[in-house]
Amino acid sequence: MPDRLIEAMNAVPRWLTESEVDEFGIGVDDPMWKDRWDSINAQSRGISKQEYYSRMQRAREQCAAIHDEPAYGQCYFGIVGFSR
């Protein structure tokens, strides 16, 4: 663990800045965890992981212009599918 991260954690309670999150590398998904999570999501939908990725990409493209959260979710999950 970097010394600066320990110092920031021990400082007066505050939120880390975006640059600190980037510097410490704690604002990104763990690739192993993400891969496993994607496998679980694909399996729960009864599709391959490749098909899951294809649907997610299609949903991001087709739903991008929708800014209303419920409508975006309906669009996104309409394409990706709901887990069983």
C-alpha positions in Angstrom: 0.0 0.0 0.0 1.5 3.4 -1.0 2.6 5.6 1.9 0.5 8.5 0.5 -2.6 6.4 0.6 -2.0 5.5 4.3 -1.4 9.2 5.0 -4.6 10.2 3.2 -6.5 7.5 5.2 -5.1 8.7 8.5 -5.7 12.4 7.7 -8.8 14.3 8.8 -11.8 12.4 7.5 -12.5 13.5 3.9 -13.4 12.2 0.5 -10.4 11.4 -1.8 -10.2 13.6 -4.8 -10.6 12.1 -8.3 -6.8 12.6 -8.9 -6.1 10.7 -5.6 -8.4 7.9 -6.6 -6.6 7.6 -10.0 -3.2 7.9 -8.3 -3.9 5.1 -5.9 -5.5 2.9 -8.5 -8.6 2.3 -6.4 -11.2 3.7 -8.7 -11.1 0.8 -11.2 -12.7 -2.6 -11.3 -10.5 -5.6 -10.6 -10.3 -7.3 -14.0 -10.5 -10.8 -12.5 -13.7 -9.9 -10.5 -15.2 -8.2 -13.6 -14.6 -11.3 -15.8 -16.2 -13.5 -13.2 -19.1 -11.1 -12.8 -19.7 -11.0 -16.5 -19.6 -14.9 -16.6 -22.3 -15.0 -13.9 -24.4 -12.4 -15.7 -24.2 -14.3 -19.0 -25.0 -17.6 -17.4 -27.9 -16.2 -15.5 -29.4 -15.1 -18.9 -28.7 -18.4 -20.5 -26.3 -16.9 -23.1 -22.6 -17.1 -23.9 -20.3 -14.4 -22.5 -19.6 -13.3 -26.1 -23.3 -12.8 -26.7 -23.6 -11.0 -23.4 -20.8 -8.6 -24.4 -22.4 -8.1 -27.8 -25.8 -7.2 -26.2 -24.2 -4.8 -23.7 -22.4 -3.0 -26.6 -25.6 -2.8 -28.6 -27.6 -1.5 -25.5 -25.0 1.2 -24.8 -25.2 2.4 -28.4 -28.9 2.2 -28.8 -29.8 3.6 -25.3 -27.1 6.3 -25.2 -29.5 9.2 -26.0 -31.9 8.3 -23.2 -31.3 10.4 -20.1 -34.3 9.3 -18.0 -33.1 6.5 -15.6 -36.2 4.3 -15.8 -36.4 4.6 -19.5 -32.7 3.9 -19.9 -33.0 0.8 -17.7 -36.0 -0.4 -19.7 -34.1 0.1 -23.0 -30.8 -1.4 -21.7 -32.4 -4.5 -20.1 -34.7 -4.9 -23.0 -31.6 -5.5 -25.1 -29.3 -7.3 -22.6 -32.1 -9.3 -21.0 -33.0 -9.7 -17.4 -31.3 -12.4 -15.4 -33.5 -15.4 -14.5 
